[in-house]
Amino acid sequence: MSLSAVLLAAGSSPSPTPSESPSVTVPTLQDAQESATNAAGWVEQNWSTWLAIGLRVLLILVIAAVLRKVVLRAITKLIDRMNRTVESVDGTTLGGLLVNVERRRQRSQAIGSVLRSVASFLILGTAALMVLATFEINLAPLLASAGVAGVAIGFGARNLVTDFLSGVFMILEDQYGVGDQIDAGVASGEVVEVGLRVTKLRGDNGEIWYVRNGEVKRIGNLSQGWATAGVDVTVKSSEDLDRVKSTLDEVAEKMSKEEPWNELLWSPIEVLGLDSVLIDSMVVRVSAKTMPGKSVAVERELRWRVKRAFDAARIPIVGGATAVPLEDAIPDPTAAVASPSVYSNTASPQAEAAAPIVPQQAAPPAK
C-alpha cells in the first residue's frame, strides 16, 4: 500500500478530533444590530403605555397622600375644637361639676386616634387596589383569597374582634372614662385605663382588674350625672315625729351652709318621711342629691351630725327591732317546774315496761 493511499484512508476514517465537538455560533454584528432594532421598536411602540401607567400611578399616590393629610388635619382640628369646648364649659360652676376636663380630653384623644387609623387604612388600602388595577392585575383572586383569609381570621380571633369593636363603641358612646367608678358586672372599681381591648379597674382593696371589653354585658357608671345620698334614722315608735323632723331639718340646714358640703350637695337635704313603721320602732328617711362619687362621704357626715344632734336633743336611736331589757321581763312561774314524766303514772305503758320482772316460783315435786 502506498503512502498516499494510507493518508487518504486516515483522512476519511473518523477520529476523535476537536473538530467534532458541538459548534458554538458566534453572534455577528448584523445579529446584534437586528436585536437592538427590535428592542427599540418595542420600546417605541409601548412607551406611551408605560408613560400613561406611570402617570396614573403617580397621580393616585399624590391624591391619596393629599387626601390622607387633609382628612387627618380635619380630624385633629375637630378634636382640638372638642377640647376647647370642654375647657370653655369648665369655666362655669355647673360645667365644672358636670365635666371632667381630663377625662374628656383623654376620650377625645382616643376617638381621634381611632378615626385617624380608620381613615389611613381606608385611603391607603383604596390607593393600593387602584394601583394594582392600573397594572391590569386581576384583583378577583386576590379579593377572594383576602375574603377567605378574613373569614378564617374572624373565626379564629372572634373574641379579639368582639373586644375591639366593644372598646370602640364604649369610647365613642362615652359609657365611662378614666376616674369613673363603675360596676362592670364581672368586676367593679375605679377606671384606671380605657383601651380598645381591655379596661383596667382598681378595686376597693387596691387590686387591679383587667376586664375584656367583649365580656362586659352591662355597665353601671356611678360617676355620671348625680348621685343620691340616703340615710335611714331608726327611732322608737313612741317618739314625737314633729320633734324628730325639726331636729333633722336643723341638721340639714346647717350642713348645707358649711364648706365643703355646700359644693358637694346639689339639692337641699330633704326629710322624706316615714320609710317603715314597726311595733317598737320606726324609720325616717333622709335623702339628697350629691356630686357623682361623693354620696358615701355625704352619708357618713350626715350620720355623724344626726347622731350628735339626737344625743343633744335626747332622742335615742335604735337599731331595728329593739330588745326588751332584762328588768322589764316578766318571770315565767312554770320555768322552775319540771315537765311531767310518763313514769309517774304506774298505769302507763312506759311504767309497765320499766317495772321489774317478778321471778316465778318453781312448782313442788310430785310425790
Long-range contacts (C-beta under 8 A, 24 or more apart in sequence): 53-134, 53-135, 56-134, 57-131, 57-134, 60-127, 60-130, 60-131, 60-134, 61-127, 61-131, 63-127, 64-123, 64-124, 64-126, 64-127, 67-123, 68-119, 68-120, 68-123, 68-124, 71-119, 71-123, 72-116, 72-119, 72-120, 75-112, 75-115, 75-116, 75-119, 76-112, 78-112, 79-108, 79-109, 79-111, 79-112, 82-108, 83-108, 97-266, 97-291, 100-177, 100-179, 102-178, 102-179, 103-177, 103-178, 103-179, 103-180, 104-177, 106-177, 106-178, 106-194, 107-171, 107-174, 107-177, 110-171, 110-194, 111-171, 111-172, 114-168, 114-171, 114-172, 114-196, 159-212, 159-214, 160-197, 162-213, 162-214, 163-196, 163-197, 163-198, 163-212, 163-213, 163-214, 164-196, 164-197, 164-213, 165-214, 166-213, 166-214, 166-216, 167-194, 167-195, 167-196, 167-197, 167-199, 167-213, 168-196, 170-194, 170-199, 170-213, 170-216, 171-196, 175-219, 175-221, 176-219, 176-221, 176-223, 176-224, 179-223, 180-221, 180-222, 180-223, 180-224, 181-221, 181-222, 181-223, 181-293, 182-219, 182-220, 182-221, 182-222, 182-223, 183-219, 183-220, 183-222, 184-211, 184-216, 184-218, 184-219, 184-220, 185-216, 185-217, 185-218, 185-219, 186-211, 186-215, 186-216, 187-211, 222-292, 222-293, 223-292, 223-293, 224-292, 225-292, 226-266, 226-289, 226-290, 226-291, 226-292, 227-289, 227-290, 227-291, 227-292, 227-293, 227-294, 227-295, 228-287, 228-288, 228-289, 228-290, 228-295, 229-287, 229-288, 229-289, 229-290, 229-294, 229-295, 229-296, 229-298, 229-299, 229-302, 230-285, 230-286, 230-287, 230-299, 231-285, 231-286, 231-287, 231-299, 231-302, 231-303, 231-306, 232-275, 232-283, 232-284, 232-285, 232-286, 233-283, 233-284, 233-285, 233-286, 233-306, 233-310, 233-317, 234-281, 234-282, 234-283, 234-284, 234-317, 234-318, 234-319, 234-320, 235-281, 235-282, 235-284, 235-310, 235-315, 235-316, 235-317, 235-318, 236-280, 236-281, 236-282, 236-316, 236-318, 236-322, 237-277, 237-278, 237-279, 237-280, 237-281, 237-282, 239-282, 239-315, 241-274, 243-313, 243-315, 244-284, 244-315, 245-271, 245-284, 247-309, 247-310, 247-313, 247-315, 248-284, 248-286, 248-306, 248-309, 250-309, 251-302, 251-305, 251-306, 251-309, 252-286, 252-288, 254-305, 255-301, 255-302, 255-305, 261-298, 261-301, 263-291, 264-290, 264-291, 264-294, 264-297, 264-298, 265-289, 265-290, 265-298, 266-290, 266-291, 269-302, 278-320, 278-321, 279-321, 280-321, 280-322, 281-318, 281-320, 281-321, 281-322
